[in-house]
């Protein structure tokens, strides 16, 4: 099943090489009376084809590991699988297999992942990883003092903070502590139930508009410089970031059924 994907990819490469070769031969025949040398058709080197196959196999192995992490993780939990470690345990070196002109046994690798992490095995590994994240994140030791109540255990964690220049008198978590804190929250969220619903929406005044217009003007300038053409956006004004932020607040206020002044006050307090 998965090994066959590599076979199909290699077959497609061979077919493409033959097709490119036919075009090259036809071009040389068409220009036979005009002399040789330069050709419009370029064929890929064997090295480029081998590298392409290697990259495909690497991405395929990565997807197998990703799917195993998702499939064998406990409900509402997370399971981290080390791709390189599992390849070593299975005894598969994709690069050496391809150099030997063979196909890597990805079906066998998937069976190895199933045998290692399916059922209680994967859940046990996931819970162990969560426990390790809590121990390391809270710097717990065998003699650590943990406060207990009738319904919970209280763990204290210290994080660094820094002054928030956008909000007078308030502080925010230092960027150096955000990753560790995120890991702690993930490890402690085993009892979350329900599906997380996410709604995406685009605001006309958002940062996307600023990025879009910058890319459009740069693309227009590049084409004008390379092709000696008249810029298409010559009469369009490049909006300043302050103008875009004003539009962003106004559009957000409309979505929240509030006035622009109320929304500015709310955003200032949130910052």
Buried (B, 14 or more C-beta within 10 A) or exposed (E): EBBEBBEEBBEEBEEEBEEBEEBBEEEEEEBEEEEEEEEEEEBBEEEEBBEEBBEBBEEBBEEBBEEBBEEBBBEEBBBEBEBEEBBEEBEBEBEEBBEEEEBBBBBBBBEBBBEBBEEEEBBEBBBEBBEEBBEEBBEBEEEEEEEEEEEEEEBEEEEEEEEEEEEEEEEBBEEEBEEBBEBBEBBBEBEEEEEEEEEEEEBEBBEEBBEEBEEBBEEBEEBBEEEEEEEEBEEEEEBEEEBBBBBBBBBBBEEEEBEBEEBBEBBEEEE
